[in-house]
């Protein structure tokens, strides 16, 4: 379970710091570990590999190469956050 959690945390951190999704996917795909298993028409080599392939399928492949996601939130500094208090 730790592998899944660390993968999710690092992907989340990378997206919050505006790392392009394509770069994240490229880093995750083909990481191997454990026993591979068949999924759809591909082999899953590890949890990170599976996450990368799902992200690619959901956000890249289904939209003909166009990344279809929005930033989860806009960044602001602490001073701006405390304006109303």
Buried (B, 14 or more C-beta within 10 A) or exposed (E): EEBEEEBEEBBEEBBEEEBEBBEBBEBBBEBEEEEEEEEEEEEBBBBBBBBBBBBBEEBBEEEEEEEEEEEEEEEEEEEEEEEEE
